[in-house]
């Protein structure tokens, strides 16, 4: 029995967008205080070579799976899980970048998620949705796992304090009595 190999166009396009936004756009924005204009910081400068190359590897893996797609549930599941990893990795590493950048900055400094990180997060969603749609006849637990990994991971990161260095959460803590 032969399996027809095809190219998953959504996967290839989202991988190219994710990879290019990670490499070409600022991953974070560092401001000396909350009212000053920030300076863009690349993923390599914000995360260092190991974490940056890890995110690059996730997008490359998505591209490779998408270029030689068999159309089966295994490829859809792998692509969806890698998209979840890209999503959660980008969000989690935004918190890591904030912690790293704030360690070298003043006490009033703020770190915001940059356009490159936002683009990686946004690009992972169509890929997740496409993978979820392709799993229509897969076991329910597979579809549920693919759908739940992202939200559960985000809740864990928020609860653990990993994202506490980001400007939006620092401002929330400072202004929480108003909420």
N, C-alpha and C positions, 0 to 999 in steps of 0.2 A: 504494500500500500504506500503510495507516494503522497507526500504532503506538499502542497503548493506553497512556495515561499513568495511573499508579497511585501511591499513596503507599507508600513502603517504611517500614513501622511500626518495625522494629528501628532503622533509620537515624535516623528522626525522634526516637525515644525516647532513643537513646544520645547524639545531638547535644544534646538538651535537658538530659540529665543531665550531659554533659561541660561544656557552657556554664555551667550553673548552679553546678556544683561549682567551676569555675574562677573564677567571679565572686563566689560567696558564701562559700566555705570558704577557710581559710588555705592558701596555697601552700607556705609554709615555716614552720619553727619555729626561732627564734633563741634560744640559751641562752648566758648569760655564761660558763658553765663546763659541763663534762659532767655534773655532779651537780645543777645547778639546774633548776628548772622553766622551760620556754621560753615565749617570747612569740610568739603567732601573727603571721605577716606575710602580707598579701594579695599576690596576684600582681602587682598594680600597684606596690606598694611594693617587692617583692622584685626585680622584673624591669625596672621602668620602663614607660613607655607604649608603646614600640615593640614590645618582645618580647611584652608582654601582649596588645596588639592583634593581633599575628601569630597567637597561639594562639586568640584569639577568632575570627579570620577563618577558621581551619581548621575550627572547630566549626560556624560559620555556613555554610561551603561544604558540609559534610557534610549539614547540615539542608536546604539548597537542593536538592542532588542527590537527597536522599531524598524530598522533597515531590513532585517531578516525576520519578518513576522510570519508565523505559520497560521495565524488567525485563530488559534486555539485558546482555550482558557488559561493554559500555563503562561503563555506570553502576556495575555491581558492581566493576569494576576501579578506577574513579575513587574510589568510596566506600572500598574497601579500602586504596588507596594513601594517601588522606587520613587514614584511621584509623591507618595506620602512621606518617604524619607527626605526627599528634596524639600518639601513643605516644612516638615518638622525640623529638619537640619538647618534650614535657613532661619526659621524663627528662633530656635535654640542658640544658634551661633550668633544671632543678632545680640542676644543677651551676653554671650561670651565676649563679643566685640565691645559691648558697652563696658563690661567689667575691665577689660584690658585697657581700653582708651581712658577710662576714668582714673585708673591707677596712676597714670602719668599726667593727669590734668589737675586743675585746682578743685577746691571743694564746691564751687558753684557751677562747675562744668556740667554739661548735659550732652547725651548721645542719643540721636534719633536714628530710626531705621532709614537707610538710604534708598534711593530709587532702584538700585540694582537688587537689593533684597526684596523690596516690594514687588518688583517685576518677577523675580523667581517665585515668590509666593503666589502671585496671580497666575503665572503660567502653569503651575502645578495643578490648579483646579480643573481646567479643561481636560488635562491628561487623566486625572482621577475620574472625572465624569465619563470620559470615553471608555476607560477600562471597566468601570462599573457597568456601563451599558452593554459592553461585550460579554459580560458574565451572566447574561440573562438565564442560561440553562445550567449554570454552575450550582453547586450546593449552596444552600442558604447561608451556612456558616461562613463560607468564603466571601460571599457578597456582603454580609454583615461586617465581617472583619475589615474588609477594604473600606467600607463606609465609616467605620468607627475609629480607625487608627488615628486619623487626623484630629478630630475633636477631643478624643481622650488624651492624646499626646499634648495638645495645647493646654488642656486643663491641668495636667500633671506639671507642665512647665510653669504655669502661673502659680500653682499651689506650692511648688518647691522653692520659689524665689529666684529661679534662674534668670527671669526677665526683669528683675528688680532694678537693674542699672539703667534700663531704658528711660528716656526722658518722660514719656507719658506715664509710666508707673511711678516715677519719682515725684512727679507733679501730683498724681493722685494721692500718694501718701501725704504730701505736704498740705493738700487741700481736702483730705478725706472728711474732716468735720463739717464741711459745707454740703457734702452729699448726704 
